[in-house]
Amino acid sequence: MKFSSYQLAGLALAVAGSAHAGLVDTSTAELEPLVVVGAPSSTGIAGALPYLDLGHDQYTGTVQLQSNGSRYCTGSLLASGRHILTAAHCVTDDAGNVLPSFANDSIQFDGPNGSVDIGFAGVAVHEGWTFDYAGNGNDVAIITLHTAAPTWANRYDLYTGDAIGQDYTRVGYGGFGWGDVGAQYGGITGADGNLLRVFGSNHFDSDNYALCYMLGYNCEGGQVLTSDFDNPFNSANDLWGNLFLNYDGGNTAYVHGATGMEVNSAPGDSGGTVLVNGQLAGLTSYGFTLGCRLFDANCTTRGRALNSSWGEGAVDTSVAYHYDWISAHAVPAPEALALMGFGLLGFGMMRRRK
């Protein structure tokens, strides 16, 4: 889902107004639906493109959402083989209502021997989603496929443990760049003309309680998982570490540092795959920056504060917290029932696009 600069500015103001008071004044913060950025630093890479699924043979259960051939979000194939977990904001309007039709939409599965497109048979959105990123956290939806996914596509099991303190793998389609300069490209295209999956690792630093305590975000909503884009060359870019050290009496619990393949989220697709021990632990929801005042060396030269460079934060919807909702909406249904459910969504109506 793409936003103009005016829409992004309006979103930033809206979430700032709805957030509760936290230890840090976030009145100048920006938030945005995001996805994966590629590599930690452009220094020394010499034109190489690391962290890319060049052969379309890794994370084949991570898929593209597209409308009339235009890609707009990412999703994850669930164990049923008939359901895609994605972000609610990918399939709703600004009020959180399901869009009236997905007749021209499909899911693209990319494998080593080519791509397969499968249409939507239905969409379910969490009842608590209101398109308020800082408020409710229930940014989760499930797409039912017309037919079963290809047998070669990975089915992701749900992670039900405590993800806080765990390293994770983030996978998605979309923005690519480096930590020292931020997202530079709208996506990397492979030899077959399709976008390549981008992946890497990070560490879940905290949940919505810490987000509420420090920033005033997600204080009354569904559970989210948070991480920051740590610079392996400069600890001043450790967002959570510096916030808790400076504003929470020297608390060192959130000082972690970069993983070996540190990545963050970036403008582009949302709803991307977040794995802990190979199981689906989260899905990409939004990212944030606290602007030029805090731990972002590139802020003064970029023109706009949020660009997925060092020191920015990512917020993912927790699968474990929403386990019951996901399980209830990802049960394979007889064909007749699935088709009837799609009809109730208003099949054939004109879909509003931004």
N, C-alpha and C positions, 0 to 999 in steps of 0.2 A: 504494500500500500504506500503510495507516494504522497507527500505533502508539499505544498508550496511554502515559500518563506513566510508568507502572511499567515498561513494556517499554523505553522510551527510557532510563530510568535504568539498567536492566540492561545495555543495549547499551553505554552509556558506560563502565560498569565493566569489561565484558568486553574492549573494545578497549584500554582503558588497561592491562589486565593482560597482553595479548598483544603489545603494542608493544615494540620494542627501545629501548634507551637512546638518546636524542638530546641535542643541546646544550641543549634547553629541557625542563624538567620538565613533562610533560603529564598528570600524574596527575589533574588536575581538568578535563581537556578533555572535551568532548562531541562525539559524531559522530552523524549521522542521515542516512537516505536522503532525498534532496532533489529539488527542481526549481526552476523559474524564479520569481524575484521581479520585479515589474514595472518600477519607475522609481527613479531614484537618490535623490530627495528629495521630501517632501511640500510643502516650502516653495515658495510661488508657483504651485503647480499649479492651484489654484482649482477643484478638482473635476474637472479633465480626467483622462482615462485614457490616457496615452501608451503606446506600445509594444504595442498590441493589434491583432490581425488582425481588424478590425471587419467586413470583407467576406468572411471565410473564403477569401480568394483569394491569400494569401501562405503560403509554406511548407506547401503542401497535402500534402507527403509526410510531415509530422509528424502522428502519429495518436494516438488514445486507445485504451488497453486497457480493456475493461470486462467485468464479470461481472454477469449479470442486470440490466443497465442501470446498474450502479454503476461509475463510473470509478475506476481504481486506479493506472494508470501511463501513460507516454508511450513512443512508439517511432518509428522512422524507416524509411520504405519504401526498400528497396535496389533496385539497377538491374534485378534479375530481374522485379520487379513482383509477386512471389509471396512475398517474405520481409520480415519486420519485425525490425530490430535493436533490442533493448531491454536493460534491466539484468537480470542473472540473479536478483537478489533479488526481482524482480517475479513470478517464476514458480516459486520454490522455497520449501521450508520452512526452518526455522531451522538445519537441518543441511546445507543446500545441495542437498537432493534435489528433483528435479522433482516438482511436485504431481501427484497421481494422475489428475486429469481436468480438462479444459478444455471440457467439453461445453456449459457455459452461458456461455462467454466468447466475445468477438468483438473485432474491430478496427473502430473507427469512423473513417472518412475524412470530413472536413468540407470541402466546396467551396462556391463561391458560389451554386450552385443546390440545395444541400441536402446531406444526409449519406447515406453508404452504410456498412452494417455487413457484415463478412465474418467467418465463423467460423474457428477454429483448425483446421488439419489436422495439426499436429505442433509439437513444441517441442524445441529442442536447447540445452543449457546447457554452458558451458565446463567441461571435466573438472577444472580447477584451482580451481573456485569452492567455497568452504566456508562462505560467509556470514560471513566475517571481513573487515570493511571495512578495518581497519588493517593486515591481514596480507598477503593474496595479490593483491588488485587485479584478479582475473579476473572482474569483475562484468559478464558479457556473455552474452547469450542471443539465439537467433533463433527467431522464430515463423514457421511456414509457413502460408500462407493456403489456405483451401479453393478459392478461385477467384482469378483475377488481380485486382489492384487496379484501380480506375477509371482510364481513360486520362488523365483530367485531373490525377491525383495526381502530384506531383513524384517522380521516381526520383532518389535521392541516390547519386552516385558516391563511392567511398572515397578519402580523402586519404591518400597514402602518404609525404608529405614529413615534415620535422621541424617539428612544430607549436610548439615552444618559441620564444618571442619573437614569435609571430604574434597579431594580433587575431583574435577569433572572434565568431560570432553564435550565441547560445544561444536555443533555441526549446522551448517545452513548454506543457503544460496544468497548471493547479493554482494554487499559492499566488501571491498578488499583494500588493504593499505598496510601501514606500519605504525607502531606506537609513537614514534617521534614526529610523524607528520599527519597522522590520522588517516581516515578512509579517503582514498584517492580515486578509486574506480567503482563503477556501478556493478561490477561483476566480471569474472574472468571466463572467457569462452574457450571451450576445448576444440580439438581438431574437427569434431563432428558438428560444430556450430551451437551446441548446447552449453549452458552455463555449467561450470564445475562446482562441485561441493567444496566448501572451505571448512577446515576443522582445526582444532587446537585444544589447549587445556587451560584451566584456571582453578580457583579454589573458592568454595562457598565460605565466605567470611561470617555471614550472619543471616538473620531472617527479618520478618516485618517488625518484630519488637525492637530490634536495634535500629532499624530504619525509622521507626516512629520516635524513638528516644532521641536520636541525634538530629533528624531532619524534619520530623512531623509528618512523614508520609506513611500511608497504609496503617493507620492507627486503629481503624474500625473494620477493616476488610479481611478478605481471605489471605491465607498464608502466602508469602513470597520468599524467595531466596535471593540473597544479594552477594555480589562480588565486585572487586575493583580491578582495574587494569594496572598492575604493578610493573614498574620499570626496573628491570634487573640491574641497571647501571646507576640508578639514583633513587634512594629510599624516600626522598622528598615527594615522590609521586605516589606513595602508598596512601591512597585516599582514606580508607577506614582506619589504618594505623595512625595517621596524623590527626584525624578527627578525634579519635578516642584518647590519644596521648594528650592533645592540647585542650580538649573540652571536657574530659571525663576523669580528671585527676591523675593522669599518667597511666591509664589502663592499657596494658600491653597485650591483652587477649586477642586483639584484632590485627596485630602486626604479623603478617605472614610472608610477604615477598612473592616474587614471581615464580611460577612453575617453569618446567623446562621448555614448554611450548605455549607460553602465555598468550592468550587471545582475549579479546573483548567483543562486545556487540558494536554494530555500526549501522548507519542508515541503509535501508534496503528491505529485505524480507523480514517478517516477524513469524513467531510460532515455531522457531527452529528447535532442533533436538538438543537436549542437554542430558548427558549420560553419566551415571555413577556406577562403576563396576559393570558397565555394559548394559545397564537397565535405565529406563527413562525416568529421570528424577525431576526434570523441569522443562519448561518451554519458554522461549525468549519472549519477553513482554515489552520492556522499555529500558532506556538508559538515561543517565542524568549527569550533569556537571554542575558544580557550584560556582562556575565562572572564574574570572581572572583573579579573584582574591585568594583562592585556595589551591595550591599544589598542582598547577597546570602551566608548565613552562611555555607552551605554545599559544596560550590564550591571547596574548597581546598582538600576535601577528596573523591571526586566522580570520578576523572579520566577524566570525560567529563562534561563540564559546564551545558549543557541543559539536565535536567532530570525531569522537572515538579515539582520541590520543591518550597518552599516559595520564593517569590520575582520575579518569572518569569511572563512573559506576554503572553496573548492569543489574537489572531486576528481572528475575524469572519467576513464573508461576510454579508453585510447588505441586508436583504430582501426588506426593504422599498425602498432603492436606486435602486434595480434591479426589482422592482415590475412589470414594463411594460414588461420587457424581460421574466420574469417568467410567467406572465399571457398569453403572446403570445405563449409560448411553452408548456402550460399545458392545452390546450383546447381538450376535448375528440374528437377523429376523428373516422369516420366510419372504420370498420375493414379492408376494402379493401385498404383504404388510408394508414392506419397504417402499413399494411403488405408491401405495396409498398415502403414506406419510409424506412423500415428496410432493404429491398433488396438493396436500394441505398447505405447503409452503408457498403456493402461488406460482406453479410452473408456467412458464410462457409469458409472465409479466415482464415489463421492462425494468432492468436493474439500474439503480442510480449509481453512477460512478463519480468519484471526486475528480 
